[in-house]
Amino acid sequence: MINKFSKIPLYSQLVDILIKKIETEMQPNDKMPSERDICQIYSVSRTTVRLAMSELETAGYIYKRHGKGTFVSSLNKDKQNLMDNYSFTDQMRQNGKVPQTKVLAFEIIESNHFVAGQMGLEVPEKVIRFVRLRLADNVPMMVETTYIPYGDFSGLTEEELSHKPLYDIFKERYGEFVEVAEEQFSAGLVKEKEADLLGIDKGDACLNLKRLSYDQFNRVIEFTLSVARSDQFIYKVRHLRQ
């Protein structure tokens, strides 16, 4: 319990108490007690509670949904590290989860200047555009919009994408290998369409990703824009002294 005579600040003591409660008694997406309830349970002020909750949110233990309250996130040890592996399917399997893909759109279009510029294509040049909802253990994780050169992968079908990872299709059907993948990450707020697909609220925090995948000949064979749930993913980097 809170020791009001300790030299450790009250909010810092409360952080430790709530972390222990989250780790031993609660599950991801459980709703946290309200600020008022926490004040009463631990006999602390609203300011102390808000400071503690802010630190827990920054540390990734909780997340807020506007108008609905505060919830337990997947703890850092269980979150998916976006730097571990650029294959969603492989990443989920490595973490003991069952990956699933739902293809929401599949079409052949002529590239605009933005897409062509990213992929090093002429304008107009045909590309295959598809949108996928990626899930793990039936939990929506991210929405991906992908463009690949039609000339190189004209035989690709929507059915294939529903049952096989894209990089396996590249390798097994077309003899293409992803040698290098460049990814950019930025924080954002989820829009209404993606919010509905991900089962979260419009305006909730998300991670925006842009990925360019290059084959063995240094050609871009994949351009993907993704929206990932911030309560399910972390971005972790290790810096080494040169």
N, C-alpha and C positions, 0 to 999 in steps of 0.2 A: 504494500500500500504506500501511499504518499507519506513521506517523512518531511514535515514542514520545518524541522530543525536541521535538516541536512544542508550542506553547502552546495549540493547539486540543485540547480534551478528546478522549480516545480514542474515546468513544462517538459524539461528533459527527463525527469523521473516518469512523467506520464507517458512520454514517448516509449520508454522501455516497457512499461506496463502494457500498453496497447499493442506493441509489437509481439510480446509474449502471448497475449490473448489471440491475436490474429494467427500466429504460427501454431498454436496448440488447440484452439477451440473453433476456429472459423475456416470457411472454405472460400475460394475465389468467387466473387460476385455476391457474397453475403452482404447484407446491408449493415453498416455500422450503427451503433446507438447514436441518437441525436446529440448535439452539443449540450442541450439542457440535461439529458439523461446522464451524460458523462460527468457534467458538473455535480450532479446529485450523487452519483455512485462514488466518486473519488473526492468529494468535498473540495473542489477547486473552482476558481473563477472562470467565467466565459473567456476571458483573455488568455488564461493558461491553456484552456482547451483548444482555442483557435491556433495558438502558437504550436502546440503539439501536433494538431491535425495538418497544419501547413508543412511541418517537417516530415510527417509520414507520407504526405502526397509527393513531396520532392524526392523522397527516398524510394518511391514506387510501391509503397504498401497499400495505398488506397487511391481511389479516383472518385471524382464528383460527377454527378449527372444533374444538370440544371433542373430544379423543381422536383427532384426525386430523392435527393439525399447523397450520402457518401457510402461507397462500397469497397469491399476488399478486392484488390487486384491480384493477378497472378504474381506471386512474390518473385523477386529478381532471380532466385535460383530456378524458378519454373518458367519464367518468361523466355521467349525465343529471341536469341541474340541475332540481330540482322546481319552481323558481320561473320557469323560462323560459316554460312554456306548459302550461296545464291540460288540453290535449288530448294524451293519450298517443300516439295515432296520429301526429298532426302532429309531436310532439316527436321521436319515433323517426325519422321520415322526414327531418327537418331534420338529424339526426345521421348520415344515411346508412345507417340500419338498416332492415330489413324487419320491420314490425310484424305481429303475428298475435294474434287473439283466439279463445279457446276458451270458449264459454258452458257453465258447469258446472251451473247451475241457473236455472230460469225459472218463476215462479209468480205468480199473482194472490192476494193475501192481504189481510186487514183489518189496518190499521195498529194497532200498540200505542201506548201513551201516549208512549213514547220517540220513535218514528219520527214520529208525528203532531206532537209538540211541536217537533221539528227542522224539519218542513216546513210548519208552520202549518195543519195539517189538523184536522178533527173526528175524534173517536173514537166508533165505528169508521168508517173510510173506506178504501175499497179503494186499494191501491197495487200496482204491479208491482215485484216483487223479483227481481233476477237477480245471479248471481255469475259473474265472468269472470276467467279467467287470462290475463294480458297477457304476451306474449313479444316479444322482439326478436332477429332472427337465430336463432330457435329456442331462445333462452335464456329461461327463465322469469324475469320481472322483478317482477311484483306480482300480488296477488289482490285483486279489487275486489268489494265487495258494494254494490249500488246499489238505491235506491228512487226511483220516479217516480210521480206521480199517475195512477191508472188512468183517471180521468174525462177527462184531457187526452190520453192516449196509448193508448187502449184497443185500437187496431189494431196496436200494436207486436208483432212476432213474434220468437221465438228465432232463426229463420233470418236475419232482417235484422241482428240484433246480431252474428251470426257473420261478416258480410261487409261491414258498413258502420259507420263511427264513429257513436257515439250523437249527437254534436252535428250531424253531417250529416243524420241522420234527423230530428232536431228541426227543422232548418231546411227541408229539402226536402219532408217529408211534412206537417209540422204548422205551418209558418210561425212557429216559435218560435226565438228567438235567445238565447244565453247572453250577457247584458250584463255580469254581475258574477259572479265565482266567489270564494268565501271558503274558504281552506284553513288547517287547523291541523295542525301536525306535532309528533310526540313520539317519543322513543326507546323501544324496547321489546324484548322477547324473543319470537321467533317460537314459536307453538304447534305442536303435533304435526301437525294437519291442514294448516295453511299450509306447514309445513316440507316435508311430502311433496310438495305441489304445486310448491313453488319449488325443490326439489332441494337443500335445505340441511338442517342438523340442527336438531332441536328445541332451543330455548334459544339459538340464534344471534341476533345482534343484528339488529334490523329497524327500519324507520321506519313508524310508524302515522300515517295521514292521515285527516282528516275534511274533506269538501268539500261545500259548499252552493252550488248554481248558481242564479242568479236570471235570470228572463226580462226582457223590456223593460217589463213591468208590475210588476216587483219581487216576483214570486211565485217561490217555490222550486219548481223543476221537476226538480231532481236532488239527492239526498242520498246520498253515497258514503262508505263506510268502506273503506280500503285498507291492505294490509300489503305494504310494499316491501322488497326486499333491500337492506340497508345497504351491501353491497359493489358495488352497481350504481347507486346514486343518491347525490347530495349535495344539500344545501340551502344555497343561496348567496344572501346579501342584501347589497345595497349601501346604505350609509347616507350621506346627503348633509347637509352643514351647512346649516341654515336661515338 
